[in-house]
Amino acid sequence: MKVDITTTLVEEHRLILRMIALLEKNAPQTAEGKYLNWQFYLDGIEFIRQYADRFHHAKEEDVLFKALVDNGMPKENSPVAAMLMEHDQGRNFVRAMESAVHEAQAGRTDTYQAIADNALGYAALLRDHISKEDEILYPLAERVIPETMRTSILQEYQSAEAQVSPGFESRYQAVVTQYEQE
């Protein structure tokens, strides 16, 4: 039986999708001036940067995507290149959203639309991105990555997970749950 190398990543996507659903719910109300909880956006930005980007994307970029390239997938003009480009696009949305939130905190009401646009842009990008990974790239990885590489991939995931503080994942699950209950 093959050692599974993508289930952990798919499970992490579930929590990321829950945060995306919150952005999709709150951003339209922010654009209308009805949802002005800047702490939600700051917590969302921290979640995206720490959990989605540093924790989850690090495993994808530094481990799984690297293994695909090492196994013969081209680095350029490939599914890996497309996923890396989308990670960068997501970071751009987050930077713009953060900037607009800080301006809103300083009293600028004309930034509400920018907050919403960047939150919804990020949400749409990531929803599509996760779908491509879960439905195309991960199944491809499960098919093509040889058994000889799988144990080291899992060890590298564990090494990445060891870089975060104890309770890291449960803290971000609690943040998402808190806002879901709002």
DRENDO-353698 format. One line per field, with one value per residue: x, y, z negated of N, C-alpha, C in turn; residue in three letters. Coordinates in steps of 0.001 Angstrom, whole numbers, plus 500000, padded with zeros to 6 digits. Layout:
nc1	c(X,...);
nc2	c(Y,...);
nc3	c(Z,...);
cac1	c(X,...);
cac2	c(Y,...);
cac3	c(Z,...);
cc1	c(X,...);
cc2	c(Y,...);
cc3	c(Z,...);
aa	c(ALA,...);
***
This chain:
nc1	c(500823,500501,502162,500376,500534,499174,496843,497006,497438,495059,493274,494126,493348,490578,490199,491220,489360,487126,487808,487874,485160,484157,485296,483976,481391,481477,482768,481083,479266,480957,481678,479301,479342,478406,479573,482042,484163,487247,489116,488433,489318,492061,492723,492032,493888,496242,495771,495768,498405,500002,498909,497796,499743,502559,502587,500974,501361,504113,504667,503613,505086,507847,508120,506150,505721,508376,509180,507665,508854,511484,510948,510574,508648,508305,509706,508999,506209,504237,501960,502908,504270,502090,500598,502386,502488,499857,499887,501516,499865,497769,499096,499493,496836,496300,498172,497194,494631,495265,496518,494347,492637,494099,493989,491234,490938,492115,490160,489306,486700,486409,487817,486492,485363,487669,488751,486781,486876,489484,489449,487432,488551,490818,489517,488065,490171,491609,489684,489281,491906,492450,490629,491762,494155,493236,491673,493135,496083,497021,495952,497402,500035,499891,499717,502121,504441,507063,507205,509638,510201,508297,508290,510265,509070,506886,508352,509557,507287,506600,508807,508455,506098,507044,508295,506513,504818,503654,500202,499596,497990,495483,494954,494454,492248,490471,490246,488931,486569,485520,484810,482979,480891,479961);
nc2	c(498807,502217,504991,507693,511009,513391,513788,515181,517787,518284,518193,520450,522358,522382,523934,526362,526928,527389,529843,531374,531304,532900,535381,535758,536038,538309,540426,541636,542973,544748,546390,547723,549214,548070,545977,546377,545318,545508,543970,541367,541273,541749,539513,537576,538126,537550,534813,533896,534555,533205,530560,529609,530463,530485,528043,526013,526507,526414,523695,522760,524252,523953,521240,519251,520342,520677,518000,517032,518415,517464,514896,515077,516840,519785,522900,525367,526721,524810,522784,523186,525647,527293,527067,528206,530818,531582,531481,533700,535720,535608,536531,539164,540172,539974,541760,544187,544216,544367,546883,548558,548002,549065,551757,552145,551748,554045,555796,556240,555998,555533,553327,550978,549563,548729,546985,544996,544234,543185,541165,539519,538985,537545,535378,534214,533539,531701,529733,528610,527853,525954,524031,523187,522104,520066,518472,518005,518444,517205,514516,513812,513961,511881,509772,509883,510279,508377,505519,505481,508134,508988,508595,510365,512759,512899,513057,515524,517171,516791,517946,520599,521117,520940,523328,525200,526620,524729,523925,525561,524909,524380,526855,528452,527122,527731,530515,530694,529312,530985,533320,532201,531787,534269);
nc3	c(500000,500830,499304,498135,499281,499406,497904,495431,496346,497738,495597,494175,496003,495537,493187,494077,496080,494498,493303,495631,496316,494272,494949,497375,496452,494743,496139,498254,496617,495355,497478,497769,495522,493213,491760,489681,488255,487626,486367,487030,489710,489332,487770,489646,491667,490272,489830,492522,493277,491361,490923,493455,495320,494258,492814,494193,497054,497039,496712,499103,501087,500366,500029,501256,503913,504665,504615,506746,508879,508609,509342,512021,513106,514986,513864,514790,516639,515809,513798,511175,511378,511967,509573,507729,508723,508197,505396,504923,506033,504205,501897,502665,502715,499969,498837,499915,498812,496086,495959,496648,494494,492351,493063,492845,490111,489283,489794,492391,494427,497085,497804,497453,499604,500929,499038,499069,501807,502056,500115,501162,503651,502911,501674,503834,505572,503932,503398,505936,506437,504381,505130,507586,506615,504830,506554,508892,508870,506425,506616,508913,507906,506055,507824,509361,507774,506608,504380,503058,502474,500711,497849,497006,497772,496012,493642,494011,493943,491249,490088,490887,489507,486937,486627,485751,482894,480015,480023,482099,484450,483242,482140,484393,485412,483394,483705,486192,485588,483587,485052,486773,485082,484558);
cac1	c(500000,501270,502112,499624,501317,498399,495674,497253,497261,493623,492652,494446,492486,489236,490211,491412,488065,486235,488168,487427,483704,483943,485605,482881,480186,481648,483260,480019,478705,481938,481548,478099,479527,477629,480440,483259,485004,488591,489857,488197,490222,493442,492859,491992,495189,497220,495472,496239,499876,500647,498424,497694,500965,503805,502460,500467,502067,505506,504707,503417,506166,509176,508162,505419,506024,509784,509235,507143,509901,512588,510488,510515,507724,509043,509481,508345,505079,503734,501009,503618,504490,500787,500235,503279,502030,498628,500275,501971,498691,497081,499859,499216,495499,496386,498868,496285,493553,495832,496707,493024,492123,494795,493424,489888,491127,492487,488977,488995,485558,486498,488596,485657,485240,488976,488845,485889,487369,490676,489031,486699,489517,491599,488627,487783,491431,491958,488670,489628,493246,492315,489931,492752,495091,492556,491075,494044,497510,497292,495809,498551,501189,499715,499975,503455,505585,507374,507227,510956,510260,507150,508621,511001,508096,506169,509306,509723,506063,506723,509832,507808,505139,507811,508765,505503,504668,502583,498894,499476,496814,494247,494724,493821,490904,489662,489983,487898,485322,485032,484138,481808,479828,479595);
cac2	c(500000,503456,505974,508866,512235,514619,513906,516263,519064,518410,518519,521853,523149,522516,525082,527556,527198,527976,531266,531984,531479,534072,536562,535907,536476,539626,541475,542438,543857,545815,547312,548534,549951,547411,545099,547180,544678,545465,542873,540171,541296,541580,538101,536842,538336,536752,533411,533639,534606,532209,529194,529240,530719,529979,526650,525133,526699,525980,522259,522585,524837,523441,519786,518529,520876,520360,516572,516875,518893,516497,513675,515272,517869,521029,523963,526464,526319,523540,522996,523738,527078,527959,527132,529192,532132,531888,531798,535099,536579,535640,537417,540548,540520,540113,543028,545289,544186,544861,548324,549190,547867,550061,553066,552184,551929,555452,556618,556432,555172,555251,552102,549798,548803,548094,545843,543962,543752,542353,539960,538655,538551,536470,534233,533581,532936,530534,528685,527985,527289,524744,523053,522633,521251,518874,517640,517723,518333,516201,513155,513592,513676,510528,508800,509903,510288,506989,505109,505786,509542,509319,508683,511617,513853,512962,513539,516969,517787,516783,518931,521912,521245,521111,524714,526050,526409,523798,524567,526446,524579,524541,528297,528981,526542,528500,531827,530497,528947,532196,534190,531482,531890,535678);
cac3	c(500000,500929,498220,498591,499089,499600,497023,494471,497041,498000,494308,493894,496896,494938,492275,494919,496733,493493,493213,496888,496200,493416,495766,498354,495727,494124,497042,498879,495590,495137,498613,497506,494272,492153,490946,489515,487249,488222,485738,487851,490871,488852,487416,490910,492326,489523,490155,493885,493329,490510,491139,494872,496079,493666,492364,495246,498323,496884,497003,500545,501893,500029,499954,502307,505253,504914,504940,508111,509800,508524,509999,513467,513577,515241,512874,515525,517498,515301,512702,510014,511652,511846,508155,507098,509165,507459,504015,504952,506231,502919,501002,503094,502196,498511,498567,500236,497810,494837,496102,496601,493122,491519,493409,492258,488669,489099,490029,493822,494826,498531,498040,497206,500855,501195,498127,499600,503105,501863,499382,502094,504665,502288,501462,505129,506026,503117,503579,507215,506259,503558,505973,508527,505885,504313,507599,510008,508547,505394,507179,509806,507045,505497,508897,509973,506852,506269,502976,502496,502044,499864,496427,496763,497888,494729,492633,494219,493401,489788,489759,491042,488405,485699,486577,485125,481454,479624,480006,483269,485264,482470,481984,485614,485471,482448,484319,487219,484891,482900,486016,487303,484086,484441);
cc1	c(500870,501090,501443,500407,500493,497223,495827,496985,495786,492902,492923,493605,491108,489175,490378,490095,487049,486538,487717,485917,483372,484232,484465,481599,480319,482016,482143,479377,479657,481829,480352,478214,478808,478469,481797,484136,486407,489410,489644,489182,491678,493697,492860,493317,496269,497022,496046,497762,500520,500215,498462,499041,502191,503723,502083,501250,503532,505637,504529,504662,507509,509275,507466,505773,507466,509924,508712,508185,511076,512241,510246,509514,508529,508715,508725,507216,504518,502669,501678,503834,503190,500390,501096,502863,500767,498920,500716,500808,497913,497772,499623,497849,495562,497090,497935,495137,494075,496008,495376,492420,492789,494271,492021,489977,491457,491319,488592,487892,485604,487304,487753,485553,486544,489185,488031,486428,488561,490358,488341,487596,490360,490745,488367,489029,491709,490953,488982,490964,493177,491619,490911,493731,494420,492121,492044,495476,497800,497069,496957,499781,501095,500008,501448,504627,505842,507432,508545,511056,509258,507482,509351,510076,507352,507082,509518,508485,506179,507748,509253,506839,505843,508316,507764,505348,503567,501250,498639,498194,495523,493932,494014,492445,489968,489310,488846,486556,484697,484253,482941,480620,479333,478155);
cc2	c(501261,504327,507228,510146,513513,514804,515045,517619,519322,518801,519975,522782,523366,523731,526387,527923,527777,529466,532000,532244,532685,535368,536826,536417,537940,540740,542273,543410,545007,546849,548243,549339,549330,546496,545772,546639,544498,544336,541565,540139,541113,540130,537224,536933,537523,535261,533064,533578,533472,530785,528818,529366,530070,528495,525730,525290,526293,524491,522020,523022,524158,521920,519139,519037,520564,518884,516318,517296,517916,515191,513883,516289,519144,522080,525119,525887,524951,523828,523595,525238,527860,528111,528170,530610,532534,532158,533265,536063,536707,536577,538885,541015,540800,541424,544216,545367,544768,546374,549063,549114,548901,551466,553213,552397,553387,556386,556836,555475,554817,553984,550837,548924,548072,546881,544692,543370,542816,541080,538991,538165,537401,535215,533485,532865,531640,529402,527897,527231,525956,523646,522396,521709,519940,517927,517245,517459,517253,514783,512808,513219,512262,509460,508731,509852,508857,506760,505521,507225,509858,509471,509984,512831,514013,513473,515047,517735,517902,517807,520344,522154,521488,522547,525639,525687,525389,524561,525480,526167,524799,526014,528856,528362,527331,529880,531697,530206,530157,533086,533514,531628,533320,535927);
cc3	c(500000,499695,498777,498286,499220,498634,496017,495115,497339,496709,493929,494775,496278,494024,493067,495609,495745,493313,494481,496851,495321,494170,496748,497695,495279,495096,497722,497878,495266,496251,498415,496212,493090,491259,490841,488391,487836,487611,486501,489021,490437,488445,488670,491650,491612,489816,491526,493915,492548,490862,492623,495574,495445,493330,493528,496553,498231,497183,498498,501316,501644,500068,501160,503707,505637,505306,506348,509144,509800,509245,511501,513975,513844,514180,513517,516370,517114,514251,511457,510203,511490,510377,507414,507466,508395,505984,503946,505159,504930,501941,501371,502612,500693,498145,498808,499224,496492,494868,495980,495202,492218,491800,492813,490746,488343,489461,491477,494262,496314,498830,497861,498457,501177,500287,498716,500899,502931,501089,500335,503232,504150,502161,502771,505659,505262,503264,504862,507102,505482,504354,506952,507822,505467,505424,508713,509531,507502,505918,508143,508980,506473,506558,509294,509001,506379,504755,502310,501979,500928,498379,496134,496905,496560,493616,492766,493756,491886,489323,489861,489891,487071,485540,485876,483653,481161,479571,481190,484052,484496,482239,483214,485838,484557,483016,485334,486543,484207,483872,486666,486359,483881,484830);
aa	c(MET,LYS,VAL,ASP,ILE,THR,THR,THR,LEU,VAL,GLU,GLU,HIS,ARG,LEU,ILE,LEU,ARG,MET,ILE,ALA,LEU,LEU,GLU,LYS,ASN,ALA,PRO,GLN,THR,ALA,GLU,GLY,LYS,TYR,LEU,ASN,TRP,GLN,PHE,TYR,LEU,ASP,GLY,ILE,GLU,PHE,ILE,ARG,GLN,TYR,ALA,ASP,ARG,PHE,HIS,HIS,ALA,LYS,GLU,GLU,ASP,VAL,LEU,PHE,LYS,ALA,LEU,VAL,ASP,ASN,GLY,MET,PRO,LYS,GLU,ASN,SER,PRO,VAL,ALA,ALA,MET,LEU,MET,GLU,HIS,ASP,GLN,GLY,ARG,ASN,PHE,VAL,ARG,ALA,MET,GLU,SER,ALA,VAL,HIS,GLU,ALA,GLN,ALA,GLY,ARG,THR,ASP,THR,TYR,GLN,ALA,ILE,ALA,ASP,ASN,ALA,LEU,GLY,TYR,ALA,ALA,LEU,LEU,ARG,ASP,HIS,ILE,SER,LYS,GLU,ASP,GLU,ILE,LEU,TYR,PRO,LEU,ALA,GLU,ARG,VAL,ILE,PRO,GLU,THR,MET,ARG,THR,SER,ILE,LEU,GLN,GLU,TYR,GLN,SER,ALA,GLU,ALA,GLN,VAL,SER,PRO,GLY,PHE,GLU,SER,ARG,TYR,GLN,ALA,VAL,VAL,THR,GLN,TYR,GLU,GLN,GLU);
***
